[in-house]
Amino acid sequence: MKTKKCRVCNIEKQLSEFHKCIKSNATYLRSYCKECGKIQRIKWRSSKKDNYWYVYYLPEEHYVGMTSIVAERIKNHENSGKIVEGYEIIARYNHPALALMTEALFHYCGYNGCNY
C-alpha cells in the first residue's frame, strides 16, 4: 500500500488517513492526516472564540442562526450561496443555551434556519 508522511505528526500513514481536496479541478491529498487535521481545527477555532454566543440575522434570506464565531459562520453562508450583505447581530450571550432559546423563538415566529 502507498503511504504518505504527515507534515504535522511526521508519521508515515496510509493514503486513506488523509482527506482528499479538490481545487481548480485538481484532486490532491492534504499534507496533514485526518487526526492532525482535527487537532488543527480545534486549535484554530479556539483561537477565534471570544467566549460569547451570537444570534444573527440575514435579512435577504429571512434567516436567523447562532454561532460562537460570527465571521466563520457568515463566510460559510456566503460560500453556500446565501446573501449575507447587511447581516445583523441580534444578541450576544455568555451561555449557548440562551442563544439557542433566542434562535428557537425566532424560528417559531417564522424565520428560516434551524437545521436540527
N, C-alpha and C positions, 0 to 999 in steps of 0.2 A: 504494500500500500504506500501511496505517496504521503509525505509528511511536509510540514512547514514549521518554522520556528516563530513563536510568538515574540513580538518586539517588546512586550511588557514583562512577561514572566521568564522569557528566554528558554522556554521548554519546547522541545520538538513534539508536535502533536499531529494527529491525522487531519486531513483536509476537512473532514466533516465537523471538526471542532471550531471552524472559522465561518463567520457569516459571509454570504455572497453579497456583493454590492454591484449595482448597475448604474453607470454614469456615462452619458454621451454614447449610448448604445454599445458600451463595452462592459463586459462582466468580469469581475475580479474578486479575489478573496481579501477581506480586511487584513491588516497587518497584525492585529491582535486577536487572540482567541475569544470565544464566546464568554468564558468565565471572567477573563480580564476586562472584557467589554462591560459586563455588569458592574464590576467594581469601578471602572472609569466613569460610567453614567451616574452611579451613586455619588461619587466624589464631586462630579460636575454639578449635579442637581443640588447637593447640599451647599455648595459654594454660592449658588444663585438665590437660595431661600433667605427670607428675612423674618421667618417665624410667624408670618401672618397668612391668613387665607382670604382670598378676594372673591367677591361675586361681581361679575362683569356683564355688560350688555352690548350686543352687536345690533345696533338699530336697523340696519338694512336687512338683517336676517331675522329680526324679532326673536333673538336668541339670548338666553341667559345661561351662564355657566359659572363654575367655580374652579379656582386653581390656587396653588401656592406660588407659582412662578408665572406671572402675567405675560411677560414678553415671549416666553417659550410657547405658551398656550395660544396666544394671538398669532404667532408665526405658524403654528400647526394648523389653525383655522384657515389662514391665508393660503397655505400650501394645499389644503383640501378644496380650495375654490370658493370659500366663503368671503363675503365682502366685509372687511374688518375696519374700514375707514370710519372714524367717528366713534369708536368703541368707548365705553364709559365704565369706570369703576363705580359700582353701586354701593358696595360696603366692604369693610375690612374687619376681620375678626382674629382673635388670638387662638380660637379653637375651631377645628374643621367641622364639628357638629353644628355649630351656629351658622356657618356658611352654608352647609348642606340644607339646613332648615329654611334659610332665606331663599336659596335656589329653588327648593321644592315648592315654596309658596308662590314664586313667580311662575313655575311650570303649572301649578294648579290653576293659576289665573289665565293661562292660555299661551304663555311664552314658549317658544321652541327650546329644545335642549333635552336633558335627561336621557342619558344613554345606559340606563340600568337595565 
